[in-house]
Amino acid sequence: MYRIRTYPDAAEQIEALSYDALTLYTQVRAVLELVPWNGSPYAEDKPDGNMRQFFFGPSGQGFVIYLILEDQQLVDVLRVVWLDWP
């Protein structure tokens, strides 16, 4: 199981999420604790890179950018974005 560390900017972004978006983010966080490598590569030219992104929401309007530190079993959440569109 991986530990999750949330950077201050990401914590502010999480605090700004609506209730529904926060519920979905909570599910993403559970996935990151167990299988963070299931996210897609952040950089297409580095498909095995430890910088990853995970899309969430009914239309993929949310995403989390994170860094996996495998040797420490740690996931650093760097950014959480929710695009609220109709």
C-alpha positions in Angstrom: 0.0 0.0 0.0 1.3 3.4 -0.9 1.2 6.5 1.3 -0.3 9.6 -0.1 1.3 13.0 0.4 -0.6 16.1 -0.9 1.3 19.2 -1.9 -0.1 22.5 -0.5 -1.3 23.7 -4.0 -3.1 20.5 -4.5 -4.7 20.6 -1.0 -6.1 24.0 -1.9 -7.5 22.6 -5.1 -9.1 19.7 -3.3 -10.7 22.1 -0.7 -12.3 24.0 -3.6 -14.0 20.9 -5.1 -17.7 20.6 -5.0 -19.2 17.8 -2.9 -19.8 15.6 -6.0 -16.2 16.2 -7.3 -14.8 15.5 -3.9 -16.6 12.2 -3.7 -15.1 11.2 -7.0 -11.6 12.4 -5.9 -11.9 10.2 -2.8 -12.3 7.2 -5.0 -9.3 8.2 -7.1 -7.3 8.5 -3.9 -8.2 5.0 -2.9 -6.9 3.8 -6.3 -3.7 5.7 -5.8 -3.1 4.0 -2.5 -3.3 0.6 -4.1 -2.3 0.8 -7.8 -0.9 4.2 -8.7 0.7 2.8 -11.8 -2.8 2.4 -13.3 -2.8 6.1 -14.2 -1.6 7.2 -17.6 1.8 8.6 -18.2 2.0 12.4 -17.8 4.5 12.6 -20.7 3.7 10.6 -23.8 7.4 10.3 -24.6 8.0 8.6 -21.1 5.4 5.9 -20.9 7.2 4.2 -18.0 7.8 7.5 -16.2 6.9 7.9 -12.5 5.0 11.2 -13.3 1.4 10.1 -13.9 -2.1 11.4 -14.4 -5.5 10.0 -13.5 -8.7 11.2 -15.1 -12.0 11.0 -13.2 -15.6 12.1 -13.4 -18.5 11.1 -15.7 -16.8 12.8 -18.7 -13.3 12.8 -17.5 -13.5 16.5 -16.4 -11.3 15.9 -13.4 -7.7 14.9 -13.3 -4.9 14.4 -10.7 -1.3 14.8 -11.6 1.0 12.9 -9.3 4.5 11.5 -8.8 5.2 7.9 -7.7 8.3 7.4 -5.5 8.4 3.6 -5.7 11.4 3.1 -3.4 9.4 4.9 -0.6 6.0 3.5 -1.5 4.9 7.1 -1.7 2.6 9.0 -4.1 2.9 12.8 -4.2 -0.3 14.5 -5.4 0.9 17.6 -7.2 -2.3 19.0 -8.8 -6.0 18.3 -8.8 -8.1 19.9 -11.5 -11.9 19.9 -11.9 -13.3 21.5 -15.0 -16.9 22.4 -14.3 -18.8 22.6 -17.6 -22.4 22.1 -18.4 
